[in-house]
Every structure is written in structure tokens, then in C-alpha cells.
Amino acid sequence: MSTRVGPLVLERRALPSSRAMGAVRGGAVFLGLLVGAVVLLAGSYPVVGSYKTMVSNAFGSGDAFAETLVSAAPLMLTGLAVAVAARM
């Protein structure tokens, strides 16, 4: 079904399956970890030890998790602002 609004034609998009969306999200996380590992190896840092340190410093205690949320809040709000602006 399509709707005409002046010179524009609006059509409903078909949604991908939840399995496909999950695969894309999982692939993105894996690719991010892989690129991070390559960067760590290029800098001659231990990959597993570095990831363990990142996880323990971000989620190791209640205070660490709170600091992670405080640091991530501006990034999340900026992403939300860009998403809302792109929808208009």
C-alpha cells in the first residue's frame, strides 16, 4: 500500500526477520572485537589481558558500572539526537 503526499510516494518497508537482525547485531559485535584485537596486536599489547581489564574496569563493581553509565550517557544522548534528526 502506498500513499501519495504531493510529489512523494510513501511505501511501507518489509521488515527483516528477527533472526537476521540478531545475526547482524552479533556480527557487528564480533567485528568490533576483531578490529580491537588487531589494533591491540599492532600496538604489541596482550589482547586477552586487555579485554579482561576493560571488562573488569567497566563492570567490576557498582561504582565502576555507575561511572561507565556516566561516561556513556552523553554518547547515547548524542546518538539519540542524530537518530531523531534523521527521521525528520
PDB file with one MODEL, atoms N, CA, C and O in Angstrom:
MODEL        1
ATOM      1  N   MET A   1       0.844  -1.168   0.000  1.00  0.00           N
ATOM      2  CA  MET A   1       0.000   0.000   0.000  1.00  0.00           C
ATOM      3  C   MET A   1       0.893   1.235   0.000  1.00  0.00           C
ATOM      4  O   MET A   1       1.836   1.320   0.787  1.00  0.00           O
ATOM      5  N   SER A   2       0.609   2.170  -0.857  1.00  0.00           N
ATOM      6  CA  SER A   2       1.402   3.390  -0.910  1.00  0.00           C
ATOM      7  C   SER A   2       0.481   4.606  -0.765  1.00  0.00           C
ATOM      8  O   SER A   2      -0.696   4.577  -1.125  1.00  0.00           O
ATOM      9  N   THR A   3       1.068   5.661  -0.228  1.00  0.00           N
ATOM     10  CA  THR A   3       0.330   6.901  -0.018  1.00  0.00           C
ATOM     11  C   THR A   3       1.075   8.016  -0.732  1.00  0.00           C
ATOM     12  O   THR A   3       2.297   8.125  -0.625  1.00  0.00           O
ATOM     13  N   ARG A   4       0.346   8.832  -1.451  1.00  0.00           N
ATOM     14  CA  ARG A   4       0.959   9.940  -2.164  1.00  0.00           C
ATOM     15  C   ARG A   4       0.803  11.211  -1.347  1.00  0.00           C
ATOM     16  O   ARG A   4      -0.303  11.568  -0.943  1.00  0.00           O
ATOM     17  N   VAL A   5       1.941  11.905  -1.100  1.00  0.00           N
ATOM     18  CA  VAL A   5       1.949  13.174  -0.386  1.00  0.00           C
ATOM     19  C   VAL A   5       2.662  14.172  -1.291  1.00  0.00           C
ATOM     20  O   VAL A   5       3.889  14.276  -1.270  1.00  0.00           O
ATOM     21  N   GLY A   6       1.890  14.899  -2.081  1.00  0.00           N
ATOM     22  CA  GLY A   6       2.486  15.815  -3.046  1.00  0.00           C
ATOM     23  C   GLY A   6       3.307  15.020  -4.050  1.00  0.00           C
ATOM     24  O   GLY A   6       2.806  14.059  -4.634  1.00  0.00           O
ATOM     25  N   PRO A   7       4.565  15.408  -4.257  1.00  0.00           N
ATOM     26  CA  PRO A   7       5.395  14.669  -5.211  1.00  0.00           C
ATOM     27  C   PRO A   7       6.008  13.391  -4.610  1.00  0.00           C
ATOM     28  O   PRO A   7       6.647  12.623  -5.330  1.00  0.00           O
ATOM     29  N   LEU A   8       5.823  13.155  -3.308  1.00  0.00           N
ATOM     30  CA  LEU A   8       6.410  11.995  -2.647  1.00  0.00           C
ATOM     31  C   LEU A   8       5.431  10.828  -2.610  1.00  0.00           C
ATOM     32  O   LEU A   8       4.221  11.020  -2.487  1.00  0.00           O
ATOM     33  N   VAL A   9       5.970   9.619  -2.717  1.00  0.00           N
ATOM     34  CA  VAL A   9       5.180   8.408  -2.565  1.00  0.00           C
ATOM     35  C   VAL A   9       5.743   7.663  -1.361  1.00  0.00           C
ATOM     36  O   VAL A   9       6.909   7.270  -1.361  1.00  0.00           O
ATOM     37  N   LEU A  10       4.913   7.466  -0.331  1.00  0.00           N
ATOM     38  CA  LEU A  10       5.339   6.774   0.880  1.00  0.00           C
ATOM     39  C   LEU A  10       4.895   5.325   0.810  1.00  0.00           C
ATOM     40  O   LEU A  10       3.717   5.043   0.593  1.00  0.00           O
ATOM     41  N   GLU A  11       5.841   4.398   0.996  1.00  0.00           N
ATOM     42  CA  GLU A  11       5.536   2.982   0.958  1.00  0.00           C
ATOM     43  C   GLU A  11       6.052   2.314   2.225  1.00  0.00           C
ATOM     44  O   GLU A  11       7.115   2.680   2.725  1.00  0.00           O
ATOM     45  N   ARG A  12       5.327   1.357   2.741  1.00  0.00           N
ATOM     46  CA  ARG A  12       5.733   0.614   3.929  1.00  0.00           C
ATOM     47  C   ARG A  12       6.835  -0.373   3.544  1.00  0.00           C
ATOM     48  O   ARG A  12       6.720  -1.091   2.551  1.00  0.00           O
ATOM     49  N   ARG A  13       7.913  -0.399   4.351  1.00  0.00           N
ATOM     50  CA  ARG A  13       9.025  -1.308   4.095  1.00  0.00           C
ATOM     51  C   ARG A  13       8.749  -2.670   4.713  1.00  0.00           C
ATOM     52  O   ARG A  13       8.073  -2.781   5.736  1.00  0.00           O
ATOM     53  N   ALA A  14       9.284  -3.701   4.074  1.00  0.00           N
ATOM     54  CA  ALA A  14       9.210  -5.043   4.649  1.00  0.00           C
ATOM     55  C   ALA A  14      10.288  -5.140   5.733  1.00  0.00           C
ATOM     56  O   ALA A  14      11.433  -4.747   5.508  1.00  0.00           O
ATOM     57  N   LEU A  15       9.925  -5.661   6.902  1.00  0.00           N
ATOM     58  CA  LEU A  15      10.875  -5.776   7.999  1.00  0.00           C
ATOM     59  C   LEU A  15      11.653  -7.081   7.877  1.00  0.00           C
ATOM     60  O   LEU A  15      11.079  -8.118   7.544  1.00  0.00           O
ATOM     61  N   PRO A  16      12.969  -7.033   8.147  1.00  0.00           N
ATOM     62  CA  PRO A  16      13.738  -8.281   8.142  1.00  0.00           C
ATOM     63  C   PRO A  16      13.343  -9.146   9.346  1.00  0.00           C
ATOM     64  O   PRO A  16      12.784  -8.644  10.321  1.00  0.00           O
ATOM     65  N   SER A  17      13.633 -10.413   9.269  1.00  0.00           N
ATOM     66  CA  SER A  17      13.273 -11.316  10.362  1.00  0.00           C
ATOM     67  C   SER A  17      14.123 -11.024  11.596  1.00  0.00           C
ATOM     68  O   SER A  17      15.202 -10.441  11.491  1.00  0.00           O
ATOM     69  N   SER A  18      13.636 -11.428  12.751  1.00  0.00           N
ATOM     70  CA  SER A  18      14.378 -11.197  13.985  1.00  0.00           C
ATOM     71  C   SER A  18      15.667 -12.009  13.991  1.00  0.00           C
ATOM     72  O   SER A  18      16.650 -11.589  14.602  1.00  0.00           O
ATOM     73  N   ARG A  19      15.685 -13.150  13.332  1.00  0.00           N
ATOM     74  CA  ARG A  19      16.909 -13.947  13.224  1.00  0.00           C
ATOM     75  C   ARG A  19      17.971 -13.198  12.428  1.00  0.00           C
ATOM     76  O   ARG A  19      19.143 -13.193  12.803  1.00  0.00           O
ATOM     77  N   ALA A  20      17.563 -12.567  11.330  1.00  0.00           N
ATOM     78  CA  ALA A  20      18.515 -11.807  10.525  1.00  0.00           C
ATOM     79  C   ALA A  20      19.043 -10.593  11.298  1.00  0.00           C
ATOM     80  O   ALA A  20      20.231 -10.276  11.234  1.00  0.00           O
ATOM     81  N   MET A  21      18.161  -9.929  12.019  1.00  0.00           N
ATOM     82  CA  MET A  21      18.595  -8.779  12.816  1.00  0.00           C
ATOM     83  C   MET A  21      19.558  -9.210  13.917  1.00  0.00           C
ATOM     84  O   MET A  21      20.540  -8.515  14.181  1.00  0.00           O
ATOM     85  N   GLY A  22      19.294 -10.344  14.563  1.00  0.00           N
ATOM     86  CA  GLY A  22      20.196 -10.859  15.582  1.00  0.00           C
ATOM     87  C   GLY A  22      21.560 -11.223  15.003  1.00  0.00           C
ATOM     88  O   GLY A  22      22.594 -10.978  15.624  1.00  0.00           O
ATOM     89  N   ALA A  23      21.551 -11.808  13.811  1.00  0.00           N
ATOM     90  CA  ALA A  23      22.809 -12.160  13.158  1.00  0.00           C
ATOM     91  C   ALA A  23      23.617 -10.912  12.817  1.00  0.00           C
ATOM     92  O   ALA A  23      24.839 -10.909  12.970  1.00  0.00           O
ATOM     93  N   VAL A  24      22.962  -9.866  12.364  1.00  0.00           N
ATOM     94  CA  VAL A  24      23.661  -8.623  12.040  1.00  0.00           C
ATOM     95  C   VAL A  24      24.256  -8.004  13.303  1.00  0.00           C
ATOM     96  O   VAL A  24      25.400  -7.549  13.290  1.00  0.00           O
ATOM     97  N   ARG A  25      23.492  -7.984  14.383  1.00  0.00           N
ATOM     98  CA  ARG A  25      23.998  -7.408  15.640  1.00  0.00           C
ATOM     99  C   ARG A  25      25.168  -8.222  16.188  1.00  0.00           C
ATOM    100  O   ARG A  25      26.174  -7.658  16.617  1.00  0.00           O
ATOM    101  N   GLY A  26      25.032  -9.542  16.171  1.00  0.00           N
ATOM    102  CA  GLY A  26      26.116 -10.402  16.638  1.00  0.00           C
ATOM    103  C   GLY A  26      27.363 -10.251  15.783  1.00  0.00           C
ATOM    104  O   GLY A  26      28.479 -10.227  16.300  1.00  0.00           O
ATOM    105  N   GLY A  27      27.171 -10.150  14.474  1.00  0.00           N
ATOM    106  CA  GLY A  27      28.307  -9.944  13.574  1.00  0.00           C
ATOM    107  C   GLY A  27      28.989  -8.613  13.814  1.00  0.00           C
ATOM    108  O   GLY A  27      30.211  -8.511  13.714  1.00  0.00           O
ATOM    109  N   ALA A  28      28.210  -7.598  14.129  1.00  0.00           N
ATOM    110  CA  ALA A  28      28.797  -6.278  14.403  1.00  0.00           C
ATOM    111  C   ALA A  28      29.631  -6.307  15.674  1.00  0.00           C
ATOM    112  O   ALA A  28      30.708  -5.712  15.722  1.00  0.00           O
ATOM    113  N   VAL A  29      29.144  -6.994  16.707  1.00  0.00           N
ATOM    114  CA  VAL A  29      29.917  -7.103  17.954  1.00  0.00           C
ATOM    115  C   VAL A  29      31.197  -7.881  17.698  1.00  0.00           C
ATOM    116  O   VAL A  29      32.268  -7.479  18.152  1.00  0.00           O
ATOM    117  N   PHE A  30      31.097  -8.996  16.974  1.00  0.00           N
ATOM    118  CA  PHE A  30      32.274  -9.800  16.667  1.00  0.00           C
ATOM    119  C   PHE A  30      33.287  -9.001  15.856  1.00  0.00           C
ATOM    120  O   PHE A  30      34.485  -9.049  16.136  1.00  0.00           O
ATOM    121  N   LEU A  31      32.812  -8.270  14.858  1.00  0.00           N
ATOM    122  CA  LEU A  31      33.721  -7.473  14.027  1.00  0.00           C
ATOM    123  C   LEU A  31      34.395  -6.375  14.844  1.00  0.00           C
ATOM    124  O   LEU A  31      35.575  -6.088  14.642  1.00  0.00           O
ATOM    125  N   GLY A  32      33.658  -5.762  15.759  1.00  0.00           N
ATOM    126  CA  GLY A  32      34.245  -4.744  16.629  1.00  0.00           C
ATOM    127  C   GLY A  32      35.331  -5.314  17.520  1.00  0.00           C
ATOM    128  O   GLY A  32      36.386  -4.703  17.692  1.00  0.00           O
ATOM    129  N   LEU A  33      35.073  -6.496  18.091  1.00  0.00           N
ATOM    130  CA  LEU A  33      36.094  -7.145  18.920  1.00  0.00           C
ATOM    131  C   LEU A  33      37.306  -7.545  18.087  1.00  0.00           C
ATOM    132  O   LEU A  33      38.440  -7.448  18.555  1.00  0.00           O
ATOM    133  N   LEU A  34      37.075  -7.989  16.865  1.00  0.00           N
ATOM    134  CA  LEU A  34      38.171  -8.382  15.984  1.00  0.00           C
ATOM    135  C   LEU A  34      39.033  -7.181  15.591  1.00  0.00           C
ATOM    136  O   LEU A  34      40.260  -7.269  15.609  1.00  0.00           O
ATOM    137  N   VAL A  35      38.407  -6.078  15.242  1.00  0.00           N
ATOM    138  CA  VAL A  35      39.164  -4.867  14.895  1.00  0.00           C
ATOM    139  C   VAL A  35      39.933  -4.367  16.108  1.00  0.00           C
ATOM    140  O   VAL A  35      41.079  -3.937  15.981  1.00  0.00           O
ATOM    141  N   GLY A  36      39.310  -4.419  17.288  1.00  0.00           N
ATOM    142  CA  GLY A  36      40.007  -4.033  18.511  1.00  0.00           C
ATOM    143  C   GLY A  36      41.215  -4.912  18.769  1.00  0.00           C
ATOM    144  O   GLY A  36      42.260  -4.418  19.193  1.00  0.00           O
ATOM    145  N   ALA A  37      41.087  -6.228  18.518  1.00  0.00           N
ATOM    146  CA  ALA A  37      42.203  -7.150  18.711  1.00  0.00           C
ATOM    147  C   ALA A  37      43.340  -6.839  17.753  1.00  0.00           C
ATOM    148  O   ALA A  37      44.510  -6.912  18.130  1.00  0.00           O
ATOM    149  N   VAL A  38      43.004  -6.491  16.517  1.00  0.00           N
ATOM    150  CA  VAL A  38      44.046  -6.140  15.545  1.00  0.00           C
ATOM    151  C   VAL A  38      44.781  -4.881  15.980  1.00  0.00           C
ATOM    152  O   VAL A  38      46.004  -4.805  15.866  1.00  0.00           O
ATOM    153  N   VAL A  39      44.046  -3.898  16.475  1.00  0.00           N
ATOM    154  CA  VAL A  39      44.678  -2.664  16.947  1.00  0.00           C
ATOM    155  C   VAL A  39      45.574  -2.944  18.150  1.00  0.00           C
ATOM    156  O   VAL A  39      46.679  -2.410  18.241  1.00  0.00           O
ATOM    157  N   LEU A  40      45.097  -3.785  19.076  1.00  0.00           N
ATOM    158  CA  LEU A  40      45.914  -4.134  20.240  1.00  0.00           C
ATOM    159  C   LEU A  40      47.176  -4.885  19.820  1.00  0.00           C
ATOM    160  O   LEU A  40      48.259  -4.626  20.346  1.00  0.00           O
ATOM    161  N   LEU A  41      47.039  -5.809  18.878  1.00  0.00           N
ATOM    162  CA  LEU A  41      48.212  -6.535  18.405  1.00  0.00           C
ATOM    163  C   LEU A  41      49.189  -5.621  17.680  1.00  0.00           C
ATOM    164  O   LEU A  41      50.403  -5.797  17.785  1.00  0.00           O
ATOM    165  N   ALA A  42      48.663  -4.644  16.942  1.00  0.00           N
ATOM    166  CA  ALA A  42      49.541  -3.691  16.249  1.00  0.00           C
ATOM    167  C   ALA A  42      50.334  -2.856  17.247  1.00  0.00           C
ATOM    168  O   ALA A  42      51.459  -2.445  16.962  1.00  0.00           O
ATOM    169  N   GLY A  43      49.756  -2.606  18.403  1.00  0.00           N
ATOM    170  CA  GLY A  43      50.459  -1.870  19.446  1.00  0.00           C
ATOM    171  C   GLY A  43      51.243  -2.765  20.377  1.00  0.00           C
ATOM    172  O   GLY A  43      51.791  -2.294  21.374  1.00  0.00           O
ATOM    173  N   SER A  44      51.306  -4.051  20.069  1.00  0.00           N
ATOM    174  CA  SER A  44      52.000  -5.094  20.842  1.00  0.00           C
ATOM    175  C   SER A  44      51.517  -5.170  22.287  1.00  0.00           C
ATOM    176  O   SER A  44      52.314  -5.283  23.219  1.00  0.00           O
ATOM    177  N   TYR A  45      50.194  -5.106  22.457  1.00  0.00           N
ATOM    178  CA  TYR A  45      49.561  -5.289  23.761  1.00  0.00           C
ATOM    179  C   TYR A  45      48.907  -6.665  23.803  1.00  0.00           C
ATOM    180  O   TYR A  45      48.485  -7.171  22.763  1.00  0.00           O
ATOM    181  N   PRO A  46      48.813  -7.284  24.982  1.00  0.00           N
ATOM    182  CA  PRO A  46      48.135  -8.588  25.063  1.00  0.00           C
ATOM    183  C   PRO A  46      46.620  -8.421  24.896  1.00  0.00           C
ATOM    184  O   PRO A  46      45.991  -7.635  25.604  1.00  0.00           O
ATOM    185  N   VAL A  47      46.056  -9.164  23.963  1.00  0.00           N
ATOM    186  CA  VAL A  47      44.644  -8.992  23.614  1.00  0.00           C
ATOM    187  C   VAL A  47      43.728  -9.464  24.742  1.00  0.00           C
ATOM    188  O   VAL A  47      42.858  -8.709  25.179  1.00  0.00           O
ATOM    189  N   VAL A  48      43.905 -10.692  25.218  1.00  0.00           N
ATOM    190  CA  VAL A  48      43.004 -11.252  26.228  1.00  0.00           C
ATOM    191  C   VAL A  48      43.124 -10.472  27.538  1.00  0.00           C
ATOM    192  O   VAL A  48      42.114 -10.157  28.167  1.00  0.00           O
ATOM    193  N   GLY A  49      44.333 -10.166  27.943  1.00  0.00           N
ATOM    194  CA  GLY A  49      44.528  -9.400  29.173  1.00  0.00           C
ATOM    195  C   GLY A  49      43.930  -8.006  29.087  1.00  0.00           C
ATOM    196  O   GLY A  49      43.384  -7.493  30.063  1.00  0.00           O
ATOM    197  N   SER A  50      44.035  -7.399  27.918  1.00  0.00           N
ATOM    198  CA  SER A  50      43.473  -6.058  27.736  1.00  0.00           C
ATOM    199  C   SER A  50      41.953  -6.090  27.804  1.00  0.00           C
ATOM    200  O   SER A  50      41.343  -5.221  28.428  1.00  0.00           O
ATOM    201  N   TYR A  51      41.327  -7.090  27.161  1.00  0.00           N
ATOM    202  CA  TYR A  51      39.873  -7.197  27.218  1.00  0.00           C
ATOM    203  C   TYR A  51      39.394  -7.515  28.632  1.00  0.00           C
ATOM    204  O   TYR A  51      38.362  -7.001  29.063  1.00  0.00           O
ATOM    205  N   LYS A  52      40.133  -8.359  29.363  1.00  0.00           N
ATOM    206  CA  LYS A  52      39.762  -8.651  30.751  1.00  0.00           C
ATOM    207  C   LYS A  52      39.817  -7.390  31.600  1.00  0.00           C
ATOM    208  O   LYS A  52      38.932  -7.152  32.422  1.00  0.00           O
ATOM    209  N   THR A  53      40.856  -6.579  31.404  1.00  0.00           N
ATOM    210  CA  THR A  53      40.986  -5.332  32.154  1.00  0.00           C
ATOM    211  C   THR A  53      39.859  -4.370  31.816  1.00  0.00           C
ATOM    212  O   THR A  53      39.310  -3.719  32.705  1.00  0.00           O
ATOM    213  N   MET A  54      39.507  -4.274  30.528  1.00  0.00           N
ATOM    214  CA  MET A  54      38.411  -3.382  30.132  1.00  0.00           C
ATOM    215  C   MET A  54      37.092  -3.792  30.775  1.00  0.00           C
ATOM    216  O   MET A  54      36.343  -2.945  31.263  1.00  0.00           O
ATOM    217  N   VAL A  55      36.809  -5.093  30.776  1.00  0.00           N
ATOM    218  CA  VAL A  55      35.548  -5.571  31.345  1.00  0.00           C
ATOM    219  C   VAL A  55      35.524  -5.379  32.853  1.00  0.00           C
ATOM    220  O   VAL A  55      34.514  -4.945  33.407  1.00  0.00           O
ATOM    221  N   SER A  56      36.623  -5.697  33.522  1.00  0.00           N
ATOM    222  CA  SER A  56      36.627  -5.557  34.980  1.00  0.00           C
ATOM    223  C   SER A  56      36.572  -4.092  35.403  1.00  0.00           C
ATOM    224  O   SER A  56      35.961  -3.771  36.423  1.00  0.00           O
ATOM    225  N   ASN A  57      37.195  -3.203  34.643  1.00  0.00           N
ATOM    226  CA  ASN A  57      37.136  -1.781  34.989  1.00  0.00           C
ATOM    227  C   ASN A  57      35.779  -1.159  34.668  1.00  0.00           C
ATOM    228  O   ASN A  57      35.378  -0.184  35.305  1.00  0.00           O
ATOM    229  N   ALA A  58      35.078  -1.710  33.696  1.00  0.00           N
ATOM    230  CA  ALA A  58      33.774  -1.146  33.330  1.00  0.00           C
ATOM    231  C   ALA A  58      32.637  -1.733  34.156  1.00  0.00           C
ATOM    232  O   ALA A  58      31.677  -1.026  34.463  1.00  0.00           O
ATOM    233  N   PHE A  59      32.724  -3.008  34.522  1.00  0.00           N
ATOM    234  CA  PHE A  59      31.603  -3.675  35.177  1.00  0.00           C
ATOM    235  C   PHE A  59      31.999  -4.379  36.465  1.00  0.00           C
ATOM    236  O   PHE A  59      31.196  -5.138  37.008  1.00  0.00           O
ATOM    237  N   GLY A  60      33.206  -4.157  36.975  1.00  0.00           N
ATOM    238  CA  GLY A  60      33.725  -4.895  38.118  1.00  0.00           C
ATOM    239  C   GLY A  60      33.007  -4.639  39.428  1.00  0.00           C
ATOM    240  O   GLY A  60      32.918  -5.537  40.265  1.00  0.00           O
ATOM    241  N   SER A  61      32.495  -3.438  39.624  1.00  0.00           N
ATOM    242  CA  SER A  61      31.802  -3.119  40.870  1.00  0.00           C
ATOM    243  C   SER A  61      30.653  -2.170  40.557  1.00  0.00           C
ATOM    244  O   SER A  61      30.484  -1.730  39.420  1.00  0.00           O
ATOM    245  N   GLY A  62      29.876  -1.865  41.574  1.00  0.00           N
ATOM    246  CA  GLY A  62      28.757  -0.940  41.383  1.00  0.00           C
ATOM    247  C   GLY A  62      29.225   0.449  41.003  1.00  0.00           C
ATOM    248  O   GLY A  62      28.632   1.103  40.145  1.00  0.00           O
ATOM    249  N   ASP A  63      30.301   0.899  41.653  1.00  0.00           N
ATOM    250  CA  ASP A  63      30.839   2.220  41.324  1.00  0.00           C
ATOM    251  C   ASP A  63      31.407   2.264  39.907  1.00  0.00           C
ATOM    252  O   ASP A  63      31.243   3.253  39.194  1.00  0.00           O
ATOM    253  N   ALA A  64      32.076   1.178  39.506  1.00  0.00           N
ATOM    254  CA  ALA A  64      32.633   1.132  38.152  1.00  0.00           C
ATOM    255  C   ALA A  64      31.523   1.169  37.111  1.00  0.00           C
ATOM    256  O   ALA A  64      31.644   1.848  36.091  1.00  0.00           O
ATOM    257  N   PHE A  65      30.442   0.440  37.369  1.00  0.00           N
ATOM    258  CA  PHE A  65      29.317   0.433  36.431  1.00  0.00           C
ATOM    259  C   PHE A  65      28.653   1.798  36.369  1.00  0.00           C
ATOM    260  O   PHE A  65      28.261   2.249  35.293  1.00  0.00           O
ATOM    261  N   ALA A  66      28.525   2.461  37.514  1.00  0.00           N
ATOM    262  CA  ALA A  66      27.938   3.802  37.543  1.00  0.00           C
ATOM    263  C   ALA A  66      28.798   4.784  36.755  1.00  0.00           C
ATOM    264  O   ALA A  66      28.269   5.618  36.021  1.00  0.00           O
ATOM    265  N   GLU A  67      30.098   4.693  36.896  1.00  0.00           N
ATOM    266  CA  GLU A  67      30.993   5.574  36.134  1.00  0.00           C
ATOM    267  C   GLU A  67      30.916   5.284  34.634  1.00  0.00           C
ATOM    268  O   GLU A  67      31.014   6.198  33.816  1.00  0.00           O
ATOM    269  N   THR A  68      30.742   4.011  34.278  1.00  0.00           N
ATOM    270  CA  THR A  68      30.580   3.658  32.873  1.00  0.00           C
ATOM    271  C   THR A  68      29.321   4.303  32.305  1.00  0.00           C
ATOM    272  O   THR A  68      29.336   4.837  31.196  1.00  0.00           O
ATOM    273  N   LEU A  69      28.224   4.250  33.075  1.00  0.00           N
ATOM    274  CA  LEU A  69      26.979   4.876  32.617  1.00  0.00           C
ATOM    275  C   LEU A  69      27.108   6.390  32.520  1.00  0.00           C
ATOM    276  O   LEU A  69      26.580   7.000  31.590  1.00  0.00           O
ATOM    277  N   VAL A  70      27.809   7.002  33.478  1.00  0.00           N
ATOM    278  CA  VAL A  70      28.005   8.458  33.438  1.00  0.00           C
ATOM    279  C   VAL A  70      28.810   8.845  32.206  1.00  0.00           C
ATOM    280  O   VAL A  70      28.515   9.848  31.556  1.00  0.00           O
ATOM    281  N   SER A  71      29.823   8.056  31.885  1.00  0.00           N
ATOM    282  CA  SER A  71      30.648   8.365  30.710  1.00  0.00           C
ATOM    283  C   SER A  71      29.903   8.093  29.403  1.00  0.00           C
ATOM    284  O   SER A  71      30.127   8.783  28.408  1.00  0.00           O
ATOM    285  N   ALA A  72      29.019   7.095  29.399  1.00  0.00           N
ATOM    286  CA  ALA A  72      28.334   6.713  28.168  1.00  0.00           C
ATOM    287  C   ALA A  72      27.089   7.547  27.890  1.00  0.00           C
ATOM    288  O   ALA A  72      26.626   7.593  26.751  1.00  0.00           O
ATOM    289  N   ALA A  73      26.537   8.206  28.907  1.00  0.00           N
ATOM    290  CA  ALA A  73      25.288   8.954  28.737  1.00  0.00           C
ATOM    291  C   ALA A  73      25.379  10.030  27.650  1.00  0.00           C
ATOM    292  O   ALA A  73      24.467  10.113  26.828  1.00  0.00           O
ATOM    293  N   PRO A  74      26.429  10.859  27.601  1.00  0.00           N
ATOM    294  CA  PRO A  74      26.486  11.856  26.518  1.00  0.00           C
ATOM    295  C   PRO A  74      26.538  11.223  25.132  1.00  0.00           C
ATOM    296  O   PRO A  74      25.953  11.755  24.189  1.00  0.00           O
ATOM    297  N   LEU A  75      27.227  10.099  24.999  1.00  0.00           N
ATOM    298  CA  LEU A  75      27.287   9.428  23.698  1.00  0.00           C
ATOM    299  C   LEU A  75      25.923   8.878  23.299  1.00  0.00           C
ATOM    300  O   LEU A  75      25.522   8.982  22.140  1.00  0.00           O
ATOM    301  N   MET A  76      25.213   8.294  24.256  1.00  0.00           N
ATOM    302  CA  MET A  76      23.882   7.763  23.954  1.00  0.00           C
ATOM    303  C   MET A  76      22.908   8.873  23.585  1.00  0.00           C
ATOM    304  O   MET A  76      22.122   8.724  22.649  1.00  0.00           O
ATOM    305  N   LEU A  77      22.955   9.979  24.311  1.00  0.00           N
ATOM    306  CA  LEU A  77      22.052  11.089  24.008  1.00  0.00           C
ATOM    307  C   LEU A  77      22.383  11.727  22.660  1.00  0.00           C
ATOM    308  O   LEU A  77      21.478  12.152  21.942  1.00  0.00           O
ATOM    309  N   THR A  78      23.661  11.797  22.312  1.00  0.00           N
ATOM    310  CA  THR A  78      24.044  12.327  21.007  1.00  0.00           C
ATOM    311  C   THR A  78      23.540  11.418  19.897  1.00  0.00           C
ATOM    312  O   THR A  78      23.028  11.895  18.885  1.00  0.00           O
ATOM    313  N   GLY A  79      23.683  10.109  20.083  1.00  0.00           N
ATOM    314  CA  GLY A  79      23.155   9.160  19.096  1.00  0.00           C
ATOM    315  C   GLY A  79      21.651   9.270  18.956  1.00  0.00           C
ATOM    316  O   GLY A  79      21.122   9.210  17.846  1.00  0.00           O
ATOM    317  N   LEU A  80      20.964   9.428  20.059  1.00  0.00           N
ATOM    318  CA  LEU A  80      19.513   9.602  20.027  1.00  0.00           C
ATOM    319  C   LEU A  80      19.128  10.883  19.287  1.00  0.00           C
ATOM    320  O   LEU A  80      18.174  10.888  18.509  1.00  0.00           O
ATOM    321  N   ALA A  81      19.863  11.961  19.525  1.00  0.00           N
ATOM    322  CA  ALA A  81      19.578  13.219  18.841  1.00  0.00           C
ATOM    323  C   ALA A  81      19.776  13.089  17.329  1.00  0.00           C
ATOM    324  O   ALA A  81      18.982  13.614  16.548  1.00  0.00           O
ATOM    325  N   VAL A  82      20.833  12.393  16.921  1.00  0.00           N
ATOM    326  CA  VAL A  82      21.082  12.211  15.490  1.00  0.00           C
ATOM    327  C   VAL A  82      19.998  11.330  14.881  1.00  0.00           C
ATOM    328  O   VAL A  82      19.536  11.598  13.772  1.00  0.00           O
ATOM    329  N   ALA A  83      19.583  10.274  15.596  1.00  0.00           N
ATOM    330  CA  ALA A  83      18.531   9.402  15.076  1.00  0.00           C
ATOM    331  C   ALA A  83      17.212  10.135  14.909  1.00  0.00           C
ATOM    332  O   ALA A  83      16.516   9.948  13.912  1.00  0.00           O
ATOM    333  N   VAL A  84      16.865  10.971  15.887  1.00  0.00           N
ATOM    334  CA  VAL A  84      15.624  11.742  15.795  1.00  0.00           C
ATOM    335  C   VAL A  84      15.714  12.743  14.653  1.00  0.00           C
ATOM    336  O   VAL A  84      14.761  12.915  13.893  1.00  0.00           O
ATOM    337  N   ALA A  85      16.856  13.401  14.532  1.00  0.00           N
ATOM    338  CA  ALA A  85      17.010  14.388  13.438  1.00  0.00           C
ATOM    339  C   ALA A  85      16.965  13.706  12.069  1.00  0.00           C
ATOM    340  O   ALA A  85      16.443  14.279  11.113  1.00  0.00           O
ATOM    341  N   ALA A  86      17.499  12.509  11.969  1.00  0.00           N
ATOM    342  CA  ALA A  86      17.498  11.801  10.672  1.00  0.00           C
ATOM    343  C   ALA A  86      16.111  11.328  10.296  1.00  0.00           C
ATOM    344  O   ALA A  86      15.835  11.137   9.112  1.00  0.00           O
ATOM    345  N   ARG A  87      15.222  11.131  11.267  1.00  0.00           N
ATOM    346  CA  ARG A  87      13.864  10.696  10.979  1.00  0.00           C
ATOM    347  C   ARG A  87      12.985  11.827  10.458  1.00  0.00           C
ATOM    348  O   ARG A  87      11.950  11.576   9.841  1.00  0.00           O
ATOM    349  N   MET A  88      13.394  13.079  10.703  1.00  0.00           N
ATOM    350  CA  MET A  88      12.564  14.225  10.306  1.00  0.00           C
ATOM    351  C   MET A  88      12.766  14.587   8.866  1.00  0.00           C
ATOM    352  O   MET A  88      12.143  15.528   8.374  1.00  0.00           O
TER     353      MET A  88
ENDMDL
END
